Amino acid sequence: MPGPNPATITSARICPNCDGFATAAIPAGTRHRDGTRVLLHVDCGTCHGAGTVPLRPRLTMADVEVAA
Ligand SMILES: [Zn+2]
């Protein structure tokens, strides 16, 4: 991982639905007066535009909660 800080345990993971690309720009098929395309920005339905989802708690055989 690049950067000065080592990887640490985080409380979120990359969204499995959008793979971290939380917002898509979709051409609407029309153009503005200046000729640029009209784009619709749509957020991922799973992460709601965040790109990450919270970790699900997992239970071990001993019913001890650990991070997924
Ligand atoms: Zn997502």
N, CA, C, O and the ligand as a Tripos MOL2 file, in Angstrom:
@<TRIPOS>MOLECULE
protein
  273   271    69     0     0
PROTEIN
NO_CHARGES

@<TRIPOS>ATOM
      1 N           0.8450   -1.1870    0.0000 N.3       1 MET1
      2 CA          0.0000    0.0000    0.0000 C.3       1 MET1
      3 C           0.8790    1.2350    0.0000 C.2       1 MET1
      4 O           1.7390    1.3710    0.8700 O.2       1 MET1
      5 N           0.6880    2.1380   -0.9510 N.am      2 PRO2
      6 CA          1.5240    3.3390   -0.9950 C.3       2 PRO2
      7 C           1.1800    4.2980    0.1410 C.2       2 PRO2
      8 O           0.0940    4.2500    0.7180 O.2       2 PRO2
      9 N           2.1260    5.1550    0.4370 N.am      3 GLY3
     10 CA          1.8980    6.1480    1.4780 C.3       3 GLY3
     11 C           2.7260    5.8660    2.7050 C.2       3 GLY3
     12 O           3.2260    4.7560    2.8850 O.2       3 GLY3
     13 N           2.8740    6.8650    3.5500 N.am      4 PRO4
     14 CA          3.7430    6.7240    4.7160 C.3       4 PRO4
     15 C           3.1430    5.8950    5.8440 C.2       4 PRO4
     16 O           3.8750    5.4140    6.7090 O.2       4 PRO4
     17 N           1.8420    5.7230    5.8500 N.am      5 ASN5
     18 CA          1.2020    5.0260    6.9550 C.3       5 ASN5
     19 C           0.9320    3.5670    6.5970 C.2       5 ASN5
     20 O           0.4840    3.2810    5.4870 O.2       5 ASN5
     21 N           1.1930    2.6470    7.5120 N.am      6 PRO6
     22 CA          0.8940    1.2410    7.2320 C.3       6 PRO6
     23 C          -0.6030    0.9940    7.2100 C.2       6 PRO6
     24 O          -1.3820    1.7710    7.7620 O.2       6 PRO6
     25 N          -0.9970   -0.0940    6.5670 N.am      7 ALA7
     26 CA         -2.4140   -0.4550    6.5330 C.3       7 ALA7
     27 C          -2.8820   -0.7550    7.9440 C.2       7 ALA7
     28 O          -2.1900   -1.4120    8.7220 O.2       7 ALA7
     29 N          -4.0510   -0.2700    8.2550 N.am      8 THR8
     30 CA         -4.6140   -0.5040    9.5860 C.3       8 THR8
     31 C          -5.9740   -1.1560    9.4550 C.2       8 THR8
     32 O          -6.5650   -1.1760    8.3750 O.2       8 THR8
     33 N          -6.4520   -1.6730   10.5300 N.am      9 ILE9
     34 CA         -7.7870   -2.2580   10.5420 C.3       9 ILE9
     35 C          -8.8010   -1.1220   10.4640 C.2       9 ILE9
     36 O          -8.7590   -0.1910   11.2680 O.2       9 ILE9
     37 N          -9.6980   -1.1990    9.5100 N.am     10 THR10
     38 CA        -10.7040   -0.1620    9.3470 C.3      10 THR10
     39 C         -12.0730   -0.7270    9.6770 C.2      10 THR10
     40 O         -12.2510   -1.9400    9.7970 O.2      10 THR10
     41 N         -13.0370    0.1700    9.8230 N.am     11 SER11
     42 CA        -14.3830   -0.2620   10.1630 C.3      11 SER11
     43 C         -15.2720   -0.3440    8.9360 C.2      11 SER11
     44 O         -16.4900   -0.4700    9.0660 O.2      11 SER11
     45 N         -14.6800   -0.2740    7.7280 N.am     12 ALA12
     46 CA        -15.4680   -0.3450    6.5090 C.3      12 ALA12
     47 C         -14.6890   -1.1140    5.4540 C.2      12 ALA12
     48 O         -13.4650   -1.2240    5.5360 O.2      12 ALA12
     49 N         -15.3900   -1.6430    4.4700 N.am     13 ARG13
     50 CA        -14.7400   -2.3210    3.3670 C.3      13 ARG13
     51 C         -15.3240   -1.7970    2.0620 C.2      13 ARG13
     52 O         -16.3920   -1.1870    2.0480 O.2      13 ARG13
     53 N         -14.6070   -2.0440    0.9590 N.am     14 ILE14
     54 CA        -15.0600   -1.5930   -0.3500 C.3      14 ILE14
     55 C         -16.3990   -2.2530   -0.6590 C.2      14 ILE14
     56 O         -16.5950   -3.4440   -0.4160 O.2      14 ILE14
     57 N         -17.3000   -1.4640   -1.1940 N.am     15 CYS15
     58 CA        -18.6390   -1.9600   -1.5180 C.3      15 CYS15
     59 C         -18.5420   -3.0730   -2.5670 C.2      15 CYS15
     60 O         -17.9480   -2.8570   -3.6240 O.2      15 CYS15
     61 N         -19.1010   -4.2420   -2.3070 N.am     16 PRO16
     62 CA        -19.0230   -5.3420   -3.2700 C.3      16 PRO16
     63 C         -19.9080   -5.1260   -4.4910 C.2      16 PRO16
     64 O         -19.7120   -5.7860   -5.5110 O.2      16 PRO16
     65 N         -20.8580   -4.2340   -4.4130 N.am     17 ASN17
     66 CA        -21.7730   -4.0130   -5.5270 C.3      17 ASN17
     67 C         -21.1500   -3.1190   -6.6010 C.2      17 ASN17
     68 O         -21.2870   -3.3970   -7.7920 O.2      17 ASN17
     69 N         -20.4600   -2.0390   -6.1830 N.am     18 CYS18
     70 CA        -19.9000   -1.0890   -7.1480 C.3      18 CYS18
     71 C         -18.3820   -1.1120   -7.1620 C.2      18 CYS18
     72 O         -17.7770   -0.4060   -7.9690 O.2      18 CYS18
     73 N         -17.7450   -1.8920   -6.3040 N.am     19 ASP19
     74 CA        -16.2950   -2.0200   -6.2300 C.3      19 ASP19
     75 C         -15.6300   -0.6870   -5.9130 C.2      19 ASP19
     76 O         -14.5000   -0.4490   -6.3390 O.2      19 ASP19
     77 N         -16.3020    0.1770   -5.1830 N.am     20 GLY20
     78 CA        -15.7300    1.4530   -4.7550 C.3      20 GLY20
     79 C         -16.0510    2.6190   -5.6760 C.2      20 GLY20
     80 O         -15.8180    3.7720   -5.3130 O.2      20 GLY20
     81 N         -16.5820    2.3410   -6.8640 N.am     21 PHE21
     82 CA        -16.9700    3.4270   -7.7780 C.3      21 PHE21
     83 C         -18.4360    3.7290   -7.5110 C.2      21 PHE21
     84 O         -19.3170    3.2060   -8.1930 O.2      21 PHE21
     85 N         -18.6950    4.5650   -6.5260 N.am     22 ALA22
     86 CA        -20.0170    4.6930   -5.9400 C.3      22 ALA22
     87 C         -20.9930    5.5070   -6.7790 C.2      22 ALA22
     88 O         -22.2050    5.3660   -6.6190 O.2      22 ALA22
     89 N         -20.4960    6.3410   -7.6550 N.am     23 THR23
     90 CA        -21.3760    7.1830   -8.4600 C.3      23 THR23
     91 C         -21.0590    6.9850   -9.9370 C.2      23 THR23
     92 O         -19.8970    7.0390  -10.3400 O.2      23 THR23
     93 N         -22.0820    6.7590  -10.7350 N.am     24 ALA24
     94 CA        -21.9110    6.6060  -12.1790 C.3      24 ALA24
     95 C         -22.4830    7.8320  -12.8750 C.2      24 ALA24
     96 O         -23.5310    8.3450  -12.4820 O.2      24 ALA24
     97 N         -21.7890    8.3030  -13.9130 N.am     25 ALA25
     98 CA        -22.2760    9.4100  -14.7340 C.3      25 ALA25
     99 C         -22.8230    8.8190  -16.0250 C.2      25 ALA25
    100 O         -22.0720    8.2650  -16.8270 O.2      25 ALA25
    101 N         -24.1240    8.9370  -16.2240 N.am     26 ILE26
    102 CA        -24.7910    8.3170  -17.3610 C.3      26 ILE26
    103 C         -25.2670    9.4150  -18.3060 C.2      26 ILE26
    104 O         -25.9950   10.3130  -17.8810 O.2      26 ILE26
    105 N         -24.8650    9.3630  -19.5980 N.am     27 PRO27
    106 CA        -25.3300   10.3720  -20.5460 C.3      27 PRO27
    107 C         -26.8350   10.2470  -20.7580 C.2      27 PRO27
    108 O         -27.3520    9.1510  -20.9740 O.2      27 PRO27
    109 N         -27.5340   11.3850  -20.6940 N.am     28 ALA28
    110 CA        -28.9860   11.3750  -20.8280 C.3      28 ALA28
    111 C         -29.4170   11.3640  -22.2920 C.2      28 ALA28
    112 O         -30.5910   11.1360  -22.5850 O.2      28 ALA28
    113 N         -28.4880   11.6060  -23.2150 N.am     29 GLY29
    114 CA        -28.8180   11.5960  -24.6310 C.3      29 GLY29
    115 C         -29.0850   12.9780  -25.1870 C.2      29 GLY29
    116 O         -29.2650   13.1280  -26.3950 O.2      29 GLY29
    117 N         -29.1150   13.9900  -24.3380 N.am     30 THR30
    118 CA        -29.3190   15.3600  -24.8100 C.3      30 THR30
    119 C         -28.0750   16.1760  -24.4910 C.2      30 THR30
    120 O         -27.1690   15.7070  -23.8030 O.2      30 THR30
    121 N         -28.0460   17.3970  -24.9980 N.am     31 ARG31
    122 CA        -26.8830   18.2630  -24.8010 C.3      31 ARG31
    123 C         -27.3150   19.6230  -24.2590 C.2      31 ARG31
    124 O         -28.4320   20.0900  -24.4840 O.2      31 ARG31
    125 N         -26.3680   20.2420  -23.5270 N.am     32 HIS32
    126 CA        -26.5840   21.6110  -23.0570 C.3      32 HIS32
    127 C         -26.3920   22.5670  -24.2400 C.2      32 HIS32
    128 O         -25.9660   22.1490  -25.3170 O.2      32 HIS32
    129 N         -26.7060   23.8440  -24.0360 N.am     33 ARG33
    130 CA        -26.5620   24.8430  -25.0930 C.3      33 ARG33
    131 C         -25.1210   24.9720  -25.5740 C.2      33 ARG33
    132 O         -24.8770   25.2750  -26.7420 O.2      33 ARG33
    133 N         -24.1550   24.7380  -24.6600 N.am     34 ASP34
    134 CA        -22.7480   24.8670  -25.0500 C.3      34 ASP34
    135 C         -22.2190   23.5940  -25.7180 C.2      34 ASP34
    136 O         -21.0350   23.5310  -26.0500 O.2      34 ASP34
    137 N         -23.0520   22.5930  -25.9190 N.am     35 GLY35
    138 CA        -22.6470   21.3910  -26.6340 C.3      35 GLY35
    139 C         -22.2120   20.2430  -25.7480 C.2      35 GLY35
    140 O         -22.0030   19.1340  -26.2400 O.2      35 GLY35
    141 N         -22.0710   20.4790  -24.4560 N.am     36 THR36
    142 CA        -21.6780   19.3900  -23.5660 C.3      36 THR36
    143 C         -22.8720   18.4810  -23.3000 C.2      36 THR36
    144 O         -24.0260   18.9010  -23.3890 O.2      36 THR36
    145 N         -22.5710   17.2390  -22.9750 N.am     37 ARG37
    146 CA        -23.6300   16.2560  -22.7480 C.3      37 ARG37
    147 C         -24.2870   16.4650  -21.3910 C.2      37 ARG37
    148 O         -23.6380   16.8800  -20.4310 O.2      37 ARG37
    149 N         -25.5640   16.1780  -21.3240 N.am     38 VAL38
    150 CA        -26.2780   16.1740  -20.0480 C.3      38 VAL38
    151 C         -26.0030   14.8300  -19.3850 C.2      38 VAL38
    152 O         -26.2920   13.7810  -19.9610 O.2      38 VAL38
    153 N         -25.4470   14.8580  -18.1790 N.am     39 LEU39
    154 CA        -25.1060   13.6340  -17.4690 C.3      39 LEU39
    155 C         -25.9880   13.4850  -16.2410 C.2      39 LEU39
    156 O         -26.2700   14.4510  -15.5320 O.2      39 LEU39
    157 N         -26.4130   12.2590  -16.0090 N.am     40 LEU40
    158 CA        -27.1400   11.9360  -14.7890 C.3      40 LEU40
    159 C         -26.1630   11.2520  -13.8520 C.2      40 LEU40
    160 O         -25.5190   10.2770  -14.2410 O.2      40 LEU40
    161 N         -26.0370   11.7400  -12.6280 N.am     41 HIS41
    162 CA        -25.1500   11.1340  -11.6350 C.3      41 HIS41
    163 C         -25.9990   10.2630  -10.7250 C.2      41 HIS41
    164 O         -26.8760   10.7450  -10.0080 O.2      41 HIS41
    165 N         -25.7150    8.9620  -10.7750 N.am     42 VAL42
    166 CA        -26.5130    8.0030  -10.0310 C.3      42 VAL42
    167 C         -25.6320    7.3140   -8.9960 C.2      42 VAL42
    168 O         -24.5690    6.7910   -9.3310 O.2      42 VAL42
    169 N         -26.0750    7.3120   -7.7360 N.am     43 ASP43
    170 CA        -25.3410    6.6650   -6.6580 C.3      43 ASP43
    171 C         -25.6480    5.1750   -6.6250 C.2      43 ASP43
    172 O         -26.7270    4.7400   -7.0270 O.2      43 ASP43
    173 N         -24.6920    4.4090   -6.1440 N.am     44 CYS44
    174 CA        -24.8730    2.9710   -5.9500 C.3      44 CYS44
    175 C         -25.9790    2.7530   -4.9220 C.2      44 CYS44
    176 O         -26.0270    3.4340   -3.8980 O.2      44 CYS44
    177 N         -26.8620    1.8050   -5.1990 N.am     45 GLY45
    178 CA        -27.9680    1.5370   -4.2900 C.3      45 GLY45
    179 C         -27.5590    0.8230   -3.0220 C.2      45 GLY45
    180 O         -28.2570    0.9050   -2.0110 O.2      45 GLY45
    181 N         -26.4280    0.1160   -3.0580 N.am     46 THR46
    182 CA        -25.9940   -0.6370   -1.8820 C.3      46 THR46
    183 C         -25.3050    0.2610   -0.8720 C.2      46 THR46
    184 O         -25.6160    0.2040    0.3170 O.2      46 THR46
    185 N         -24.3650    1.0960   -1.3300 N.am     47 CYS47
    186 CA        -23.5930    1.9340   -0.3980 C.3      47 CYS47
    187 C         -24.0930    3.3740   -0.4000 C.2      47 CYS47
    188 O         -23.5780    4.1910    0.3620 O.2      47 CYS47
    189 N         -25.0720    3.7100   -1.2250 N.am     48 HIS48
    190 CA        -25.6750    5.0440   -1.2990 C.3      48 HIS48
    191 C         -24.6300    6.1200   -1.5810 C.2      48 HIS48
    192 O         -24.6880    7.2080   -1.0090 O.2      48 HIS48
    193 N         -23.6800    5.8200   -2.4570 N.am     49 GLY49
    194 CA        -22.7090    6.8120   -2.8940 C.3      49 GLY49
    195 C         -21.4720    6.9140   -2.0340 C.2      49 GLY49
    196 O         -20.6300    7.7770   -2.2840 O.2      49 GLY49
    197 N         -21.3280    6.0690   -1.0300 N.am     50 ALA50
    198 CA        -20.1660    6.1480   -0.1440 C.3      50 ALA50
    199 C         -18.9780    5.3560   -0.6870 C.2      50 ALA50
    200 O         -17.8340    5.7510   -0.4640 O.2      50 ALA50
    201 N         -19.2130    4.2650   -1.3840 N.am     51 GLY51
    202 CA        -18.1330    3.4220   -1.8950 C.3      51 GLY51
    203 C         -17.6620    2.3720   -0.9110 C.2      51 GLY51
    204 O         -16.9090    1.4700   -1.2770 O.2      51 GLY51
    205 N         -18.0910    2.4780    0.3170 N.am     52 THR52
    206 CA        -17.7350    1.4860    1.3360 C.3      52 THR52
    207 C         -18.9950    1.0560    2.0720 C.2      52 THR52
    208 O         -19.9950    1.7740    2.1040 O.2      52 THR52
    209 N         -18.9240   -0.1110    2.6510 N.am     53 VAL53
    210 CA        -20.0140   -0.6060    3.4820 C.3      53 VAL53
    211 C         -19.4250   -1.0210    4.8240 C.2      53 VAL53
    212 O         -18.2650   -1.4300    4.8770 O.2      53 VAL53
    213 N         -20.1830   -0.9290    5.9010 N.am     54 PRO54
    214 CA        -19.6550   -1.3210    7.2020 C.3      54 PRO54
    215 C         -19.3760   -2.8120    7.2640 C.2      54 PRO54
    216 O         -20.0450   -3.6150    6.6140 O.2      54 PRO54
    217 N         -18.3810   -3.1610    8.0540 N.am     55 LEU55
    218 CA        -18.0630   -4.5670    8.2320 C.3      55 LEU55
    219 C         -19.1970   -5.2560    8.9580 C.2      55 LEU55
    220 O         -19.7900   -4.7080    9.8870 O.2      55 LEU55
    221 N         -19.4840   -6.4620    8.5190 N.am     56 ARG56
    222 CA        -20.5000   -7.2470    9.2070 C.3      56 ARG56
    223 C         -19.8550   -7.9680   10.3740 C.2      56 ARG56
    224 O         -18.7910   -8.5640   10.2040 O.2      56 ARG56
    225 N         -20.4540   -7.9350   11.5440 N.am     57 PRO57
    226 CA        -19.8860   -8.7080   12.6530 C.3      57 PRO57
    227 C         -20.0320  -10.2010   12.3730 C.2      57 PRO57
    228 O         -21.0570  -10.6510   11.8610 O.2      57 PRO57
    229 N         -19.0120  -10.9480   12.7100 N.am     58 ARG58
    230 CA        -19.0020  -12.3910   12.5180 C.3      58 ARG58
    231 C         -18.8870  -13.0630   13.8650 C.2      58 ARG58
    232 O         -18.2050  -12.5570   14.7570 O.2      58 ARG58
    233 N         -19.5220  -14.1560   14.0200 N.am     59 LEU59
    234 CA        -19.4080  -14.9010   15.2620 C.3      59 LEU59
    235 C         -18.5370  -16.1270   15.0190 C.2      59 LEU59
    236 O         -18.6930  -16.8220   14.0150 O.2      59 LEU59
    237 N         -17.6270  -16.3830   15.9380 N.am     60 THR60
    238 CA        -16.8020  -17.5820   15.8540 C.3      60 THR60
    239 C         -17.5420  -18.7330   16.5220 C.2      60 THR60
    240 O         -18.6670  -18.5730   16.9930 O.2      60 THR60
    241 N         -16.9090  -19.8700   16.5550 N.am     61 MET61
    242 CA        -17.5210  -21.0350   17.1780 C.3      61 MET61
    243 C         -17.8230  -20.7820   18.6530 C.2      61 MET61
    244 O         -18.7510  -21.3680   19.2100 O.2      61 MET61
    245 N         -17.0340  -19.9060   19.2830 N.am     62 ALA62
    246 CA        -17.2310  -19.6280   20.7040 C.3      62 ALA62
    247 C         -18.1780  -18.4470   20.9200 C.2      62 ALA62
    248 O         -18.2730  -17.9190   22.0280 O.2      62 ALA62
    249 N         -18.8910  -18.0260   19.8410 N.am     63 ASP63
    250 CA        -19.8060  -16.8950   19.8850 C.3      63 ASP63
    251 C         -19.1170  -15.5970   20.2850 C.2      63 ASP63
    252 O         -19.7070  -14.7470   20.9520 O.2      63 ASP63
    253 N         -17.8490  -15.4540   19.8650 N.am     64 VAL64
    254 CA        -17.1170  -14.2270   20.1060 C.3      64 VAL64
    255 C         -17.1980  -13.3780   18.8350 C.2      64 VAL64
    256 O         -16.8800  -13.8620   17.7490 O.2      64 VAL64
    257 N         -17.6140  -12.1340   18.9590 N.am     65 GLU65
    258 CA        -17.7710  -11.2720   17.8010 C.3      65 GLU65
    259 C         -16.4130  -10.7770   17.3490 C.2      65 GLU65
    260 O         -15.6410  -10.2390   18.1430 O.2      65 GLU65
    261 N         -16.1150  -10.9650   16.0360 N.am     66 VAL66
    262 CA        -14.8680  -10.4790   15.4440 C.3      66 VAL66
    263 C         -15.1980   -9.7000   14.1990 C.2      66 VAL66
    264 O         -16.2950   -9.8310   13.6560 O.2      66 VAL66
    265 N         -14.2530   -8.8770   13.7290 N.am     67 ALA67
    266 CA        -14.4560   -8.0980   12.5120 C.3      67 ALA67
    267 C         -14.3530   -9.0190   11.3240 C.2      67 ALA67
    268 O         -13.5450   -9.9480   11.3310 O.2      67 ALA67
    269 N         -15.1710   -8.7800   10.2810 N.am     68 ALA68
    270 CA        -15.1860   -9.6350    9.0840 C.3      68 ALA68
    271 C         -13.9680   -9.4090    8.2280 C.2      68 ALA68
    272 O         -13.8200  -10.0450    7.1840 O.2      68 ALA68
    273 ZN        -21.6010    0.7120   -3.7640 Zn       69 ZN69
@<TRIPOS>BOND
     1     1     2 1
     2     2     3 1
     3     3     4 2
     4     3     5 am
     5     5     6 1
     6     6     7 1
     7     7     8 2
     8     7     9 am
     9     9    10 1
    10    10    11 1
    11    11    12 2
    12    11    13 am
    13    13    14 1
    14    14    15 1
    15    15    16 2
    16    15    17 am
    17    17    18 1
    18    18    19 1
    19    19    20 2
    20    19    21 am
    21    21    22 1
    22    22    23 1
    23    23    24 2
    24    23    25 am
    25    25    26 1
    26    26    27 1
    27    27    28 2
    28    27    29 am
    29    29    30 1
    30    30    31 1
    31    31    32 2
    32    31    33 am
    33    33    34 1
    34    34    35 1
    35    35    36 2
    36    35    37 am
    37    37    38 1
    38    38    39 1
    39    39    40 2
    40    39    41 am
    41    41    42 1
    42    42    43 1
    43    43    44 2
    44    43    45 am
    45    45    46 1
    46    46    47 1
    47    47    48 2
    48    47    49 am
    49    49    50 1
    50    50    51 1
    51    51    52 2
    52    51    53 am
    53    53    54 1
    54    54    55 1
    55    55    56 2
    56    55    57 am
    57    57    58 1
    58    58    59 1
    59    59    60 2
    60    59    61 am
    61    61    62 1
    62    62    63 1
    63    63    64 2
    64    63    65 am
    65    65    66 1
    66    66    67 1
    67    67    68 2
    68    67    69 am
    69    69    70 1
    70    70    71 1
    71    71    72 2
    72    71    73 am
    73    73    74 1
    74    74    75 1
    75    75    76 2
    76    75    77 am
    77    77    78 1
    78    78    79 1
    79    79    80 2
    80    79    81 am
    81    81    82 1
    82    82    83 1
    83    83    84 2
    84    83    85 am
    85    85    86 1
    86    86    87 1
    87    87    88 2
    88    87    89 am
    89    89    90 1
    90    90    91 1
    91    91    92 2
    92    91    93 am
    93    93    94 1
    94    94    95 1
    95    95    96 2
    96    95    97 am
    97    97    98 1
    98    98    99 1
    99    99   100 2
   100    99   101 am
   101   101   102 1
   102   102   103 1
   103   103   104 2
   104   103   105 am
   105   105   106 1
   106   106   107 1
   107   107   108 2
   108   107   109 am
   109   109   110 1
   110   110   111 1
   111   111   112 2
   112   111   113 am
   113   113   114 1
   114   114   115 1
   115   115   116 2
   116   115   117 am
   117   117   118 1
   118   118   119 1
   119   119   120 2
   120   119   121 am
   121   121   122 1
   122   122   123 1
   123   123   124 2
   124   123   125 am
   125   125   126 1
   126   126   127 1
   127   127   128 2
   128   127   129 am
   129   129   130 1
   130   130   131 1
   131   131   132 2
   132   131   133 am
   133   133   134 1
   134   134   135 1
   135   135   136 2
   136   135   137 am
   137   137   138 1
   138   138   139 1
   139   139   140 2
   140   139   141 am
   141   141   142 1
   142   142   143 1
   143   143   144 2
   144   143   145 am
   145   145   146 1
   146   146   147 1
   147   147   148 2
   148   147   149 am
   149   149   150 1
   150   150   151 1
   151   151   152 2
   152   151   153 am
   153   153   154 1
   154   154   155 1
   155   155   156 2
   156   155   157 am
   157   157   158 1
   158   158   159 1
   159   159   160 2
   160   159   161 am
   161   161   162 1
   162   162   163 1
   163   163   164 2
   164   163   165 am
   165   165   166 1
   166   166   167 1
   167   167   168 2
   168   167   169 am
   169   169   170 1
   170   170   171 1
   171   171   172 2
   172   171   173 am
   173   173   174 1
   174   174   175 1
   175   175   176 2
   176   175   177 am
   177   177   178 1
   178   178   179 1
   179   179   180 2
   180   179   181 am
   181   181   182 1
   182   182   183 1
   183   183   184 2
   184   183   185 am
   185   185   186 1
   186   186   187 1
   187   187   188 2
   188   187   189 am
   189   189   190 1
   190   190   191 1
   191   191   192 2
   192   191   193 am
   193   193   194 1
   194   194   195 1
   195   195   196 2
   196   195   197 am
   197   197   198 1
   198   198   199 1
   199   199   200 2
   200   199   201 am
   201   201   202 1
   202   202   203 1
   203   203   204 2
   204   203   205 am
   205   205   206 1
   206   206   207 1
   207   207   208 2
   208   207   209 am
   209   209   210 1
   210   210   211 1
   211   211   212 2
   212   211   213 am
   213   213   214 1
   214   214   215 1
   215   215   216 2
   216   215   217 am
   217   217   218 1
   218   218   219 1
   219   219   220 2
   220   219   221 am
   221   221   222 1
   222   222   223 1
   223   223   224 2
   224   223   225 am
   225   225   226 1
   226   226   227 1
   227   227   228 2
   228   227   229 am
   229   229   230 1
   230   230   231 1
   231   231   232 2
   232   231   233 am
   233   233   234 1
   234   234   235 1
   235   235   236 2
   236   235   237 am
   237   237   238 1
   238   238   239 1
   239   239   240 2
   240   239   241 am
   241   241   242 1
   242   242   243 1
   243   243   244 2
   244   243   245 am
   245   245   246 1
   246   246   247 1
   247   247   248 2
   248   247   249 am
   249   249   250 1
   250   250   251 1
   251   251   252 2
   252   251   253 am
   253   253   254 1
   254   254   255 1
   255   255   256 2
   256   255   257 am
   257   257   258 1
   258   258   259 1
   259   259   260 2
   260   259   261 am
   261   261   262 1
   262   262   263 1
   263   263   264 2
   264   263   265 am
   265   265   266 1
   266   266   267 1
   267   267   268 2
   268   267   269 am
   269   269   270 1
   270   270   271 1
   271   271   272 2
@<TRIPOS>SUBSTRUCTURE
     1 MET1         2 RESIDUE 1 A MET
     2 PRO2         6 RESIDUE 1 A PRO
     3 GLY3        10 RESIDUE 1 A GLY
     4 PRO4        14 RESIDUE 1 A PRO
     5 ASN5        18 RESIDUE 1 A ASN
     6 PRO6        22 RESIDUE 1 A PRO
     7 ALA7        26 RESIDUE 1 A ALA
     8 THR8        30 RESIDUE 1 A THR
     9 ILE9        34 RESIDUE 1 A ILE
    10 THR10       38 RESIDUE 1 A THR
    11 SER11       42 RESIDUE 1 A SER
    12 ALA12       46 RESIDUE 1 A ALA
    13 ARG13       50 RESIDUE 1 A ARG
    14 ILE14       54 RESIDUE 1 A ILE
    15 CYS15       58 RESIDUE 1 A CYS
    16 PRO16       62 RESIDUE 1 A PRO
    17 ASN17       66 RESIDUE 1 A ASN
    18 CYS18       70 RESIDUE 1 A CYS
    19 ASP19       74 RESIDUE 1 A ASP
    20 GLY20       78 RESIDUE 1 A GLY
    21 PHE21       82 RESIDUE 1 A PHE
    22 ALA22       86 RESIDUE 1 A ALA
    23 THR23       90 RESIDUE 1 A THR
    24 ALA24       94 RESIDUE 1 A ALA
    25 ALA25       98 RESIDUE 1 A ALA
    26 ILE26      102 RESIDUE 1 A ILE
    27 PRO27      106 RESIDUE 1 A PRO
    28 ALA28      110 RESIDUE 1 A ALA
    29 GLY29      114 RESIDUE 1 A GLY
    30 THR30      118 RESIDUE 1 A THR
    31 ARG31      122 RESIDUE 1 A ARG
    32 HIS32      126 RESIDUE 1 A HIS
    33 ARG33      130 RESIDUE 1 A ARG
    34 ASP34      134 RESIDUE 1 A ASP
    35 GLY35      138 RESIDUE 1 A GLY
    36 THR36      142 RESIDUE 1 A THR
    37 ARG37      146 RESIDUE 1 A ARG
    38 VAL38      150 RESIDUE 1 A VAL
    39 LEU39      154 RESIDUE 1 A LEU
    40 LEU40      158 RESIDUE 1 A LEU
    41 HIS41      162 RESIDUE 1 A HIS
    42 VAL42      166 RESIDUE 1 A VAL
    43 ASP43      170 RESIDUE 1 A ASP
    44 CYS44      174 RESIDUE 1 A CYS
    45 GLY45      178 RESIDUE 1 A GLY
    46 THR46      182 RESIDUE 1 A THR
    47 CYS47      186 RESIDUE 1 A CYS
    48 HIS48      190 RESIDUE 1 A HIS
    49 GLY49      194 RESIDUE 1 A GLY
    50 ALA50      198 RESIDUE 1 A ALA
    51 GLY51      202 RESIDUE 1 A GLY
    52 THR52      206 RESIDUE 1 A THR
    53 VAL53      210 RESIDUE 1 A VAL
    54 PRO54      214 RESIDUE 1 A PRO
    55 LEU55      218 RESIDUE 1 A LEU
    56 ARG56      222 RESIDUE 1 A ARG
    57 PRO57      226 RESIDUE 1 A PRO
    58 ARG58      230 RESIDUE 1 A ARG
    59 LEU59      234 RESIDUE 1 A LEU
    60 THR60      238 RESIDUE 1 A THR
    61 MET61      242 RESIDUE 1 A MET
    62 ALA62      246 RESIDUE 1 A ALA
    63 ASP63      250 RESIDUE 1 A ASP
    64 VAL64      254 RESIDUE 1 A VAL
    65 GLU65      258 RESIDUE 1 A GLU
    66 VAL66      262 RESIDUE 1 A VAL
    67 ALA67      266 RESIDUE 1 A ALA
    68 ALA68      270 RESIDUE 1 A ALA
    69 ZN69       273 GROUP 0 **** ****
